[in-house]
């Protein structure tokens, strides 16, 4: 069984920032929200720490099966799975609902082919869309999938090594985020929309890394005003 991977300091900075966004969600949903973000970081760490696509595929397959088993078996002794079992499954989000996130990360496995629009869309929909829909269930909110997909594309744009691809993804998703975030966010979803605000800040101001005080101030303003 895979262990929880240690986090790079830059990842820890992202997680601390995301914890601030989680704080804008209703108290009843915060533990589950944080658990779902833990799952996302766990899956991301597989791609970040794997140089052989076949090994990465095997590790992702283990997670797919482990998530599906949560619906019929006790969670194994892995902190992420135990946290999901304790705080997400009891409110109606099944492990099978989360398993498609694996497909989103599989779309990025390096098989030597270019990262085309179809793979980018699959990653965004299966990772961000599924993640945000799942958090939305904790919040009792629907219609959040487009925001999640845009968030995932914005996050991907920060990590693509090819400059042309990075610029192409970033320019398109920045326009999408501007359109989605033009309306005031309701209080229950400000944790999720706060993540999107942070992703947009990364595209607009790439020199302001996670933990920058201006990013924290922008998130606080959004949490207060919904804009």
N, C-alpha and C positions, 0 to 999 in steps of 0.2 A: 504493500500500500504506500503510495507517495506521501512523503512528509510535507508539512507546510514549509515552503521555501523562505529563507531569510530575505529580507527586503533591502534593496539598495537605498542609500540615503535620499536619492532623488524621488524614489517611489514612496518613501516614508513621508516626504514633504507633500506629495500629492494626497496621500491618505489623511494626513492631518487637515489639509484644506477641505477634502471631501467630508471629513467629520464635522467641520463647521457648517457645511451645507445640510448634512443630516439633521443638525440641530434646529433647522427651520421647519422640519416636518413635525406633524403632531406627535406628542410624546408616545402614544400607543404604537406608532409605526417605526420609531427610530431604531429599535434593536433589529427588526427584520430588514429595514433599509440598509443598515450597516452590514448585516450578514450577507446580503446580496452583493454589496460592493466588495466584500471580502472574497466572494466567489469569483467575481470579475477579475480581481487582482491575482487570485490563484491561477486562473486560466491564462492571464497575460504572462505570468512568470514562466509558464511552460514554453511559450515561444521565445521569451527573452533568454532563457537558459539552455535551449536546445539548438544544437547546430546540425543535427541529422534529422531531416524531415520524417523518416520512418520512426525514430524514437519519439519525436513530438507527437506523431499520429497515435502511437501506442499509449502515451500518457493521456492524451485527450480522450481516447476510447475508454480508458479506465474511468475517467471522470464522467463520461456519458452514462456508462453502466452504473456507476455509483449513485448518480443523481436519480436515475430511474428506480433503483432499488430502495431509495428512501420511502417510496410509496407503499412498500410491503415488508420492509425489514428494518430493524433498529439501525441507527446510524453507526458506522464504524468509528474507531477512535481517531478521527481526524477533526481538528477544531472547526474547520469551515463547515464540514458536513453536520457536525453536532450542533453548531449554531443555527444552521438552516432548519434542522429538524426541530429545534426548540422554539424558534421565533418566526419562521416563515410558513412551514407546513400547517401549523395549527390554525392559521387564518385563511386557508383555502388555496394556497399556491402549492401545487404538487411538484415533486421532483421531475416528473415527466414534462411539466411546463417549462422547467429551467434547462432541461437537457439540450434543446435546440441552440442554446448559447454556444455549445461545443462546435456546432457547424459554423458558427460565425468566426470562431478562431481557426478552425480548419481551413477556411478560405484564405488565410494568410500564410499557411505553411509554404515555405520556399521550395517550389518544385522546378525552379529554373525558368518559369514562364512569367511574363509581364503581369503586373498587378492591374488588370483591366477593370473597366467600369462594372462588369457583372460580378466580379469577386469583391470589389469594394462595396457594392450594394448588398451582397449576401452577408458580408461581415457586419455592415451597419444594421441591417434588419434583424439578423439573428443574435447579434451581441446587444446592441443598444436598444433595439425595439423590444426584444424579449425582456431585457433587464428593466426597462422603464415600465412596461406593461405589468411586470410582476410587482414592482414597487407601487404602481398605481392601484393594484388590488389591495395592498395593505392600507392605502389611503382612501379606498372607496372611490377612486377616480378612474375615468376611462378616456380614450382618445389621446393617449400620451405617446403612442408608438412613433409618430413622426419626429417628435422632440428627441426621443431616444436614438433614433437612427441618425439624426443630424449630430447629436452629441458624439456618437461613436465615430462618425466620419471626421469630425473636427479633431478628436483625439488621435485618430489614425494619422491625420495630416502632420501631427507633431512628430511622429515616429518613423515616417517613411524616409529611407535614406536617399532615394533618387530625388533630386531637386525639382525636376520637371513634374514628376508625379505628385510630389508634395505640394507644389504651387497650384497644380490643377485641382486637386482635392480641396485645398484650403480656400481657393477663390469661390468655388461652387458652393461649398457648405457655409461660408460666411454669409452669402446672400440668403441662403435658406434659414440660417439662424436669425438673421435680422428680421425676416418676415414672420417667423414663428414667435419670436420674443417681442414683437411690436405691441402686442396686446398685454395688458396687465395680468400677471399671474395671480391666481387665487391663492389664499393662504395655505391650503393643504398641499399644494404642489410646489411651493417655493423651494423646497429642498431639491427636487428634481430640476426645476428650471434654474436653480442656483448652479447646479453642475453644468448646465448648458451655458450660463453666463460665464463661468470660469473657462469653459472651452473656447468661447468666443474671445475672451480676453487674451488667451494664448495665441490666437490667430492675429488679433489686432496688435498686440504688443509682445512679440516673441522674446524680447529681452527681459520681460517681467516673469521670472520663473515662479513656480508654486512656492508660496510663503512670502512673496513680495507684499509689502503693506498696502500697495494700491489695489492689489487683487482682493485682499481681505476687506478693504473699504468698499470696493465695488459689490462684493458679495453681501456685505452688511446692508448696504443701501437697497439691494434687491430684496433681501429678507424683510426689510422694513416697509418698502413701498411697492414691491411686486414688479418693479421695472428695472 
